[in-house]
């Protein structure tokens, strides 16, 4: 009997450990058919959703997003835009001025759970559904819905008849089941920013006037009946005909499409396993030329990303003129099309890189926008530096932007929910710039090679999952052998800043004594490079004690490892076996990968204004 009790206890403990280490994910399988009335900008649809509850929890409710309801006067998005101190210039008060024929809406006409009608209530952009049949753990359930919707005049991302003349940008267009994960439901109202969704498969049929070309997430199943550049075989359609476009998208967490009567459709190969599709309006020779010139650079972007971060797993990606900034979606993006070549390449590179950070590594970008926008910006900087070598110091722009925010008094911790930032500036610079700085600076802490191998490992271990900041940290700790909790806690969880300075340099006979000071609240390991009159340089590396180790990066021909610096000590002193007269310069972090908010005190003696910055000379 004792043996059996012990065995049961052992099984129970083992199961608990296993459950904690294997983070479950819900699963959704959508089948949708919509009939589109372009004259009224309205459509009716049916949706069959097969929902797999892979959680250990019993669900008594489910929630759907009805994003288009945000585009109505008085919506939370409208009010937020009109009351925030620095509204998005593209939105401002435009929603409040929409007429009944210009607003967006999604109306649920009927909803059944496993064949039985259920009660539901529309609360802004959320459909709250009360279940009569519980969804037990490890069970699969079917929801059948009928709905109708109206496409709003485009204000932001989604809509019709935008300023570039694109007929329809159809993002956030269908009732979308909210995500339920280890933190519970994420039924956040749509305020303006980011998204989070369930991994699943989409089977979508769109019935629309044959005059329109449709670009979408997924693979077109009937190209020979459609034409429109999808098939080499010519297909003719009579005026007034309708076509049913059939797309299948496996292993994605959203579905986007766009339609226009004047799209030109080009297809370019990256390799035998990947095609890039381009949809744009060739309104002028210069616009058409820019789109053509951009295409080989887009190809090169995918090649670089495949090499540096991990293989893009789908066989298709679409760059679609949508007429409003740029916004990423699975297997495609909507971008502005009337741009100079540099702008067109920049937005295409940025949005396509989101395929890695958010579309494959599906973080909850509402909570962790910096892991989405920031990591994309970091990778974008690397790619743009290869496409345009003159931009090879692009990471410095992100650092400069972060410094400006840190000094402004407006910065908020990166743990702030995307919708809850007090200003758009704090959100934008925090998510994009500080998020990029997080990775660039991590390369300074653990070494660039470890960062590069860690990012590949992160991709391979967490693709098609929902990684959080701790998941990334643990990958980087395993890759580098260093403790990194202090970095995540301070740089992400607080607005503490980094500021180190060279406090004192004193001649001591044949030696030179150097005292450094930590002025900012956030501690860091330090690279200190000393240049001598004979042209040589020496790198002094000071690890941070709580790292519990040292980076192995070999940047300089001579490196001297010093003792650890405990983070509570405001000063640190060490000596150099060279006379002060032999020293030409002393610099903290000449690589400038550390986001020190006051780099001017990192150099001794101080350099005159306008002097080229001291970079140090890495070993060849």
Secondary structure, DSSP 8 states (H G I E B T S, - for coil): -HHHHHHHHHHHHHHHHHHHHS----EEEEEEEEEEETTTTEEEEEEEEEEEE-SSS-EEEEEEE-GGGGSSTTSHHHHHHHHSTT--TTTTTTGGG--TTT--EEEEEEEEETTEE-EEEEETTEEEEEEEEEE-TTEEEEEEEEEEEE--B-SSSSEES-TT--SEEESS-S-EE--EETTEE------SS------EEEEEEEEEETT-EEEESSEES-HHHH-TTS-SS-----TT-EEEEEEEEEEES---EEEETT-EEEEEEEETTEEEEEEE---SHHHHHHHHHHHHHHHHHHHHHHHHT----SSEEEEEE-SSSEEEETTEEEE--S--HHHHHHHHHHHHHTTTTTTTB---TTT-HIIIIIHHHHHHHHHHHHHSGGGTTTHHHHHHHHHHHHHHT----TTS-GGG-SSHHHHHIIIIIIHHHHHHHHHHHH-HHHHHHHHHHHHHHHTTB---HHHHHHHHHHHH----HHHIIIIIT----B-EEEEEEEEETTEEEEEEEE-SSS---EEEEEEETTS-EEEEEE-BGGG-S------SS-EEE---B-TT-SEEEEEESS-GGGEEEEEE-TT--S-BTTGGGGEES---TT----------
